[in-house]
Amino acid sequence: MKIKQLSFLAILFLVLFASACDNYNKVLKSDNVELKYEKAKEYYNQGKYFKAIPLLDELISIYRGKAELEDIYYIYCYAHYGQGNYLMAAYNFKNYYTFYPGSEKAEEAMFMVGKCYYQVSPDPELDQEYTLQAINAFQLFINSYPNSDRVAQANEYIRLLRKKLERKAFDAAKLYFDMGQYQAAAISFENILFEYPDITEAEYVQYLIVKSKYLFAKNSIESKQAERYNETIEAYKRFKQKYPESEWINDAKILYVKAQAAVKSNKAKKIEQ
């Protein structure tokens, strides 16, 4: 009995599905523009973006140059966003505020460009092109609409996106360090503090600068060591001044003492020569 009920339900589902597909195809093939517009909005409101988009594509061509196009194009942008076509949505939202700069929805469209790129911003270890595009888009929005209620949200998105850039920069610098490329590591860590002064790992980065400079000096040719140990000493002084209670201060001080001893030893050798 249960098997028969399941079979009946399966057949009923297939009939309803086929009927729905047939009705949708009739709408697509119809010459009734108003029907297509109403159905496009209906599918959009139901979240059936994959059905709305083909109809909206056709309506955009039909209403090109007419007043109705503004509303159609607005729905079209969000249909692509809802469907997860974020790059296509970004392209169309950008077109929207370019074509309709005086629209009450232009502000929203400009904000959505940044949000679209935010959605495709990848993990920190991957290429961050879309992260940068998202930041630029949100910054353009803030500059264009400084009094908007969305500014706070745009700034929060920028903060989250910059965290990805910080992480990528830190991981790259740490990789240099782990590979023994200490000069490149020191330069990269210094660049991080310049570009991202509020980075969460700022204290640790400052310590790694000291350690990178010390190891670079230690592995340098003798004629370059004194100069590079002196750079270690200066890096330690900056670290101590900023983070006197750091959990790494004792380790950094050991490197500082070793660097001082190396400088004195180098001077003694020169006197003997």
DRENDOZA-731358 format. One line per 10 residues: number of its first residue (from 1); for each residue x, y, z of N, C-alpha, C. Coordinates in steps of 0.2 Angstrom, whole numbers, plus 5000, padded with zeros to 4 digits. Each point is the difference from the previous one (the first is absolute). Example, Ala and Ser with C-alpha at 12.3 -4.5 7.8 and 13.67 -1.06 7.14 Angstrom:
BEGIN
1 = 5066:4972:5039:4996:5006:5000:5004:5006:5000  4998:5005:4996:5004:5006:5001:4996:5005:5003
This chain:
BEGIN
1 = 5004:4994:5000:4996:5006:5000:5004:5006:5000  5006:5000:5004:5004:5006:5001:5004:5001:4993  5002:4995:4997:5003:5000:4994:4996:5003:4994  4993:4999:5000:4996:5003:4996:4999:5007:5001  5000:5002:5006:4999:5007:5002:5006:5004:4998  5006:4997:5001:5006:5003:4998:5000:5001:4992  4998:4995:4997:5000:5000:4992:4995:5006:4998  4994:5000:5003:4995:5005:4998:5003:5007:5001  5004:5001:5006:5002:5007:5002:5006:5002:4995  5004:4995:4998:5005:5001:4995:4997:5002:4993
11 = 4995:4996:4998:4997:5002:4994:4997:5007:5000  4996:5001:5006:4997:5007:5001:5006:5006:4999  5005:4998:5004:5006:5005:5000:5002:5002:4992  5001:4994:4997:5003:5001:4993:4995:5004:4995  4993:4998:5002:4995:5004:4996:5000:5007:5001  5000:5002:5007:5000:5007:5002:5007:5003:4997  5005:4997:5001:5007:5003:4997:4999:5001:4993  4998:4995:4996:4999:5001:4993:4996:5005:4998  4994:5001:5004:4995:5005:4999:5003:5007:5001  5004:5001:5005:5004:5006:5002:5005:5002:4995
21 = 5004:4995:4997:5004:5001:4995:4997:5002:4994  4994:4997:4998:4997:5002:4994:4997:5007:5001  4997:5002:5006:4998:5007:5000:5005:5005:5000  5006:4998:5003:5006:5005:4999:5002:5001:4993  5000:4994:4996:5002:5001:4993:4995:5004:4996  4994:4999:5002:4995:5004:4997:5001:5008:5001  5002:5001:5006:5001:5007:5002:5006:5003:4996  5005:4996:4999:5006:5001:4997:4999:5002:4992  4995:4996:4997:4999:5000:4993:4994:5005:4999  4997:5003:5005:4995:5004:4999:5002:5007:4997
31 = 4995:5003:4996:5001:5007:4998:4997:5005:5004  4997:4998:5006:4997:5004:5005:5006:5003:5004  5002:5006:4999:5005:5003:5004:4998:5002:5007  4994:5002:5001:4997:5001:5007:5000:4994:5004  4998:4994:4997:5000:4994:5003:5007:4998:5002  5005:5001:4996:5007:4998:5001:5003:5005:5006  4998:5006:5000:5002:5004:5006:4997:4998:5006  4994:4999:5000:4996:4997:5006:5003:4994:5003  5001:4995:4995:5003:4994:5002:5007:5000:5003  5004:5005:4996:5007:5001:5003:5000:5002:5007
41 = 4996:5005:5002:4999:5003:5006:4998:4994:5005  4995:4996:4998:4998:4995:5004:5005:4995:5002  5004:4998:4995:5005:4995:5001:5006:5003:5004  5001:5006:4999:5005:5004:5004:4998:5000:5007  4994:5002:5002:4997:5000:5007:5000:4993:5003  4999:4995:4996:5000:4993:5003:5008:4997:5000  5005:5004:4998:5006:4998:5001:5002:4995:4994  4996:5000:4995:5002:4996:4994:5004:5004:4995  5006:5002:5002:5004:5004:4996:5002:4997:4993  5001:4994:5000:5002:4996:4994:4994:5001:4995
51 = 4994:5001:5002:4994:5001:4995:4999:5007:4999  5002:5004:5004:4999:5007:4999:5005:5003:4996  5006:4998:5000:5005:5003:4996:4999:5000:4993  4998:4994:4997:4999:5000:4992:4995:5005:4998  4995:5000:5004:4994:5005:4999:5003:5007:5000  5003:5002:5005:5003:5007:5001:5005:5001:4995  5004:4996:4998:5004:5001:4994:4997:5002:4994  4994:4997:4999:4996:5002:4994:4997:5006:5001  4997:5002:5006:4997:5006:5001:5004:5006:5000  5007:4999:5002:5005:5005:4999:5000:5003:4993
61 = 5001:4995:4995:5000:5002:4993:4994:5003:4998  4994:4998:5002:4994:5002:4998:4998:5008:5002  5002:5001:5007:4999:5006:5003:5006:5005:5000  5005:4998:4996:5006:5005:4999:4998:5007:4998  5002:5005:5004:4998:5007:4998:4994:5002:5003  4996:4995:5004:4994:5002:5003:5000:5001:5007  4996:5003:5003:5000:5002:5008:4999:4993:5004  4997:4995:4997:4999:4994:5004:5007:4996:5001  5004:5002:4996:5007:4996:5000:5003:5001:5007  4999:5005:5003:5004:5002:5006:4998:4994:5006
71 = 4993:4999:5000:4998:4995:5005:5002:4993:4998  4999:4999:4994:5002:4993:4997:5007:4999:5001  5005:5005:4999:5007:4999:5001:5002:4999:5007  4996:5003:5004:5001:5000:5008:4999:4992:5002  4994:4998:4998:4999:4993:5002:5005:4995:4997  5002:5001:4993:5005:4996:4997:5006:5000:5004  5003:5005:5002:5006:5000:5005:4999:4996:5006  4994:5000:5003:4999:4996:5006:4999:4993:4998  4997:4999:4995:4999:4993:4998:5007:4996:4999  5005:5004:4997:5006:4997:4999:5004:4999:5007
81 = 4999:5005:5004:5003:4999:5007:4996:4994:5004  4994:5000:4999:4996:4994:5004:5002:4993:4997  5002:5000:4993:5002:4994:4997:5007:4998:5002  5004:5005:5003:5007:4999:5001:5004:5001:4995  4998:5004:4995:5004:5002:4994:5003:5007:5002  5005:5000:5005:5002:5006:5003:5004:5005:4996  5004:4997:4995:5004:5005:4996:4995:5003:4995  4995:4996:4997:4995:5003:4996:4996:5005:5003  4998:4999:5006:4996:5004:5004:5004:5007:5001  5007:4999:5002:5004:5006:5001:5000:5004:4994
91 = 5001:4997:4994:5000:5004:4994:4994:5003:4998  4994:4997:5002:4994:5003:4999:4998:5006:5005  5002:4999:5006:4999:5005:5005:5004:5006:4998  5006:4999:4998:5004:5006:4998:4997:5003:4994  4997:4997:4995:4996:5003:4995:4994:5004:5002  4997:4997:5005:4994:5003:5002:5001:5007:5003  5005:5001:5004:5001:5006:5003:5004:5005:4995  5003:4997:4995:5002:5004:4994:4995:5003:4996  4995:4995:4998:4995:5002:4996:4994:5004:5003  5000:4999:5007:4994:5004:5004:5003:5003:5006
101 = 5005:5005:4999:5003:5003:5006:4995:5004:5004  4995:5002:4997:4995:5004:5004:4995:4996:5003  5000:4993:4999:4995:4996:5003:5001:5000:5008  4994:4998:5003:5000:5000:5008:5004:4993:5001  5000:4996:4995:5004:4993:5002:5007:5000:4998  5003:5006:4997:5007:5000:4998:5004:4999:5006  4999:5003:5006:5004:4999:5006:5000:4992:5001  4995:4997:5000:4999:4993:5002:5004:4996:4995  5000:5002:4994:5003:4996:4994:5008:5000:5001  5002:5006:5002:5007:5001:5001:5003:4996:5006
111 = 4996:5000:5005:5002:4996:5006:5000:4993:4998  4995:4997:4996:5000:4993:4998:5006:4998:4996  5003:5005:4996:5006:4998:4996:5005:4997:5005  5001:5004:5005:5005:4997:5005:4998:4994:5003  4994:4999:5002:4997:4994:5003:5001:4994:4995  4999:5001:4994:5001:4995:4995:5007:4997:5000  5005:5005:5000:5007:4998:5000:5002:4997:5007  4996:5002:5005:5002:4997:5007:4998:4993:5000  4994:4998:4996:4998:4993:5000:5005:4996:4996  5004:5002:4996:5005:4996:4996:5007:5001:5003
121 = 5001:5004:5005:5006:5001:5003:5002:4993:5003  5006:4997:4997:5002:4994:5003:5004:4999:5006  5002:4994:5002:5004:4999:5006:5006:5004:4999  5004:5002:5006:5006:5004:5000:5006:4997:4996  5000:4993:4999:5006:4997:4997:4999:5000:4992  4994:5003:4998:4999:5000:4992:5001:5007:4998  5000:5001:4993:5000:5007:4997:4995:5004:5003  5002:5006:5002:4995:5005:5003:4998:5006:4996  4999:4998:4993:4998:5005:4995:4993:5003:5002  4995:4995:5002:4993:5002:5001:5000:5003:5007
131 = 5004:4999:5004:5000:5003:5007:5002:5007:4999  5005:5002:4996:5002:5007:4998:4994:5003:4997  4997:4997:4995:4995:5003:4996:4994:5002:5005  4999:4995:5005:4994:5002:5005:5002:5006:5004  5006:5000:5003:5002:5006:5004:5000:5006:4996  5002:5000:4994:4999:5006:4995:4993:5002:4999  4996:4995:4999:4993:5002:4999:4997:5003:5006  5001:4997:5006:4997:5003:5006:5003:5007:5002  5006:5001:4998:5003:5006:5001:4997:5005:4996  4999:4999:4993:4997:5004:4996:4993:5002:5002
141 = 4996:4995:5003:4994:5001:5003:5000:5005:5006  5005:4999:5004:5000:5004:5006:5002:5007:4998  5004:5001:4995:5002:5007:4997:4994:5003:4997  4996:4996:4996:4994:5003:4997:4994:5001:5004  4999:4996:5005:4995:5001:5005:5002:5000:5007  5004:5005:5002:5003:5000:5007:4995:5000:5006  4993:5003:4998:4995:5000:5005:4995:4994:5000  5002:4995:4996:4995:4995:4999:5000:4996:5006  4994:4997:5002:4999:4995:5005:5004:4994:4999  5003:4998:4994:5003:4994:4998:5008:5001:5001
151 = 5002:5006:5002:5007:5001:5001:5003:4996:5005  4997:4999:5006:5003:4996:5005:5001:4993:4998  4995:4997:4996:5000:4994:4998:5006:4999:4995  5001:5005:4995:5005:5000:4995:5007:5000:5004  5000:5004:5005:5007:5000:5004:5001:4993:5003  4995:4997:5003:5001:4993:5003:5002:4995:4994  4997:5001:4995:5002:4995:4994:5008:5001:4998  5002:5007:5000:5006:5001:4998:5005:4998:5006  4998:5000:5006:5004:4997:5006:5001:4993:4999  4995:4996:4998:5000:4993:4999:5005:4998:4994
161 = 4999:5004:4995:5004:4999:4994:5007:5001:5001  5002:5006:5004:5007:5001:5001:5003:4995:5005  4996:4997:5004:5003:4994:5004:5002:4994:4995  4997:4999:4995:5002:4995:4995:5007:5002:4997  5001:5007:4998:5006:5002:4998:5005:5000:5005  4999:5001:5006:5005:5000:5005:5002:4993:5001  4996:4995:5000:5001:4993:5001:5005:4998:4994  4998:5002:4994:5004:4998:4994:5007:5002:5001  5000:5007:5002:5007:5003:5000:5004:4997:5006  4997:4998:5005:5004:4997:5006:5002:4993:4998
171 = 4996:4996:4997:5002:4994:4998:5005:5000:4995  5000:5005:4996:5006:5000:4995:5006:5002:5003  5000:5005:5005:5006:5002:5004:5003:4994:5004  4995:4996:5003:5002:4995:5004:5003:4994:4996  4998:4999:4994:5002:4995:4996:5008:5002:4998  5001:5006:4998:5007:5002:4999:5004:4999:5006  4998:5001:5006:5003:4999:5007:5002:4992:5000  4994:4996:4999:5001:4993:5001:5005:4997:4995  5001:5003:4994:5004:4998:4995:5007:5002:5001  5001:5004:5005:5007:5003:5001:5002:5006:4996
181 = 4995:5003:4997:5001:5006:4996:4999:5006:5005  5005:5001:5004:4998:5005:5006:5000:5007:4998  5004:5002:4995:4999:5007:4997:4993:5002:4997  4998:4995:4996:4993:5001:4997:4995:5000:5006  5001:4995:5005:4995:5000:5005:5000:5006:5004  5006:5003:5002:5000:5006:5004:4997:5006:4996  5001:5001:4993:4997:5005:4996:4992:4999:5000  4998:4994:4999:4993:4998:4999:4996:5002:5007  5003:4998:5006:4997:5001:5006:5000:5008:5001  5005:5004:4998:5000:5007:5001:4994:5003:4996
191 = 5000:4997:4994:4994:5003:4995:4993:4998:5003  5000:4995:5003:4993:4998:5004:4998:5005:5005  5005:5002:5004:4999:5005:5005:4998:5007:4997  5003:5002:4994:4999:5006:4997:4993:5000:4997  4998:4994:4996:4994:5000:4997:4994:4998:5004  5002:4996:5006:4994:4998:5004:5002:5001:5007  5001:5007:5002:5002:5001:5007:4996:4997:5006  4994:4999:4998:4995:4997:5005:4999:4993:5000  5005:4996:4996:5000:4993:5000:5000:4997:5007  4996:4995:5001:4999:4996:5006:5007:4998:5003
201 = 5004:4997:4995:5006:4997:5002:5006:5005:5000  4999:5007:5001:5005:5005:4999:5006:4999:5005  4998:4998:5006:5005:4999:5005:5005:4994:4998  4997:4994:4997:5004:4995:4998:5004:5001:4994  4997:5004:4995:5003:5003:4994:5007:5004:5002  4999:5004:5005:5005:5004:5002:5006:4996:5003  4998:4995:5004:5005:4995:5002:5004:4996:4995  4996:4998:4995:5003:4996:4994:5004:5005:4996  4999:5006:5000:5005:5005:4996:5007:5000:5004  5000:5000:5006:5006:4999:5004:5003:4994:4999
211 = 4997:4994:5000:5003:4994:4999:5002:4999:4993  4996:5002:4995:5002:5000:4993:5007:5004:4999  5000:5006:5002:5006:5004:4999:5006:4997:5004  4999:4997:5006:5006:4996:5003:5002:4994:4996  4996:4996:4998:5002:4994:4996:5003:5002:4993  4997:5006:4997:5003:5002:4994:5007:5002:5001  5001:5004:5005:5007:5002:5002:5005:4994:5002  4997:4995:5003:5004:4995:5002:5002:4996:4994  4996:4999:4995:5002:4997:4994:5003:5004:4994  5002:5006:5002:5003:5004:4995:5007:4999:5000
221 = 5003:5003:4995:5008:5000:4999:5002:5004:5006  5006:4999:5002:5003:5004:5006:5000:5007:4999  5002:5002:4994:5000:5008:4999:4994:5003:5000  4994:4997:5000:4993:5003:5000:4997:4999:5007  5003:4995:5004:4997:4999:5007:4999:5005:5004  5005:5004:5001:4999:5006:5005:4995:5004:4999  4999:5002:4994:4995:5005:4998:4993:4997:5001  4999:4993:4998:4994:4997:5001:4998:4998:5007  5005:4999:5004:4999:4999:5007:4998:5006:5004  5002:5006:4997:4998:5006:5003:4993:5001:4998
231 = 4997:4998:4994:4993:5000:4998:4996:4996:5005  5003:4995:5002:4996:4995:5005:5000:5004:5007  5005:5003:5002:5000:5004:5006:4994:5006:5000  5000:5003:4994:4995:5006:4999:4993:4997:5000  4999:4994:4997:4994:4997:5000:4997:4997:5007  5005:4998:5004:4998:4998:5006:4998:5006:5005  5004:5006:4999:4998:5006:5004:4993:5002:4998  4998:5000:4994:4993:5002:4998:4995:4995:5003  5002:4993:5000:4995:4995:5002:4999:5001:5008  5006:5001:5003:5000:5001:5008:4996:5006:5002
241 = 5001:5006:4996:4996:5006:5001:4993:4999:4999  4998:4996:4995:4993:5000:4999:4996:4994:5004  5004:4995:5001:4997:4994:5004:5005:4998:5005  5001:5004:5005:5004:4998:5006:4998:4994:5004  4994:4998:5000:4997:4994:5003:4999:4995:4996  5002:5000:4994:4999:4994:4995:5002:4993:5002  4996:4995:4998:5002:4994:5002:5006:4997:4997  5002:5004:4994:5006:4999:4997:5006:5004:5001  4999:5004:5006:5005:5005:5001:5007:4997:5002  5000:4995:5004:5006:4996:5003:5003:4997:4994
251 = 4997:4997:4995:5003:4997:4994:5003:5005:4996  4997:5006:4999:5003:5005:4996:5006:5003:5004  5000:5001:5006:5005:5002:5004:5007:4996:4999  4999:4993:5000:5005:4996:4999:5003:5001:4993  4996:5001:4995:5003:5002:4993:5003:5007:5000  4998:5004:5004:5003:5007:5001:5007:5000:5003  5000:4996:5005:5007:4999:5004:5005:4996:4995  4998:4995:4997:5004:4997:4995:5002:5005:4994  4996:5004:4998:5001:5005:4995:5006:5005:5002  4999:5002:5006:5004:5005:5003:5007:4997:5001
261 = 5000:4993:5002:5007:4997:5001:5003:4999:4993  4996:4998:4995:5003:4999:4993:5003:5007:4998  4997:5006:5001:5002:5006:4998:5007:5002:5003  5000:4998:5007:5006:5002:5004:5006:4995:4997  4998:4994:4999:5005:4995:4997:5003:5002:4993  4995:5003:4996:5002:5002:4994:5005:5006:5000  4999:5005:5005:5004:5005:5001:5007:4998:5002  5000:4995:5005:5006:4998:5003:5005:4997:4994  4997:4996:4996:5003:4997:4994:5003:5006:4995  4996:5005:4999:5003:5005:4996:5006:5004:5003
271 = 5000:5001:5007:5005:5003:5003:5007:4995:5000  4999:4994:5001:5005:4995:4999:5004:5000:4993  4995:5001:4995:5003:5000:4993:5004:5007:4999
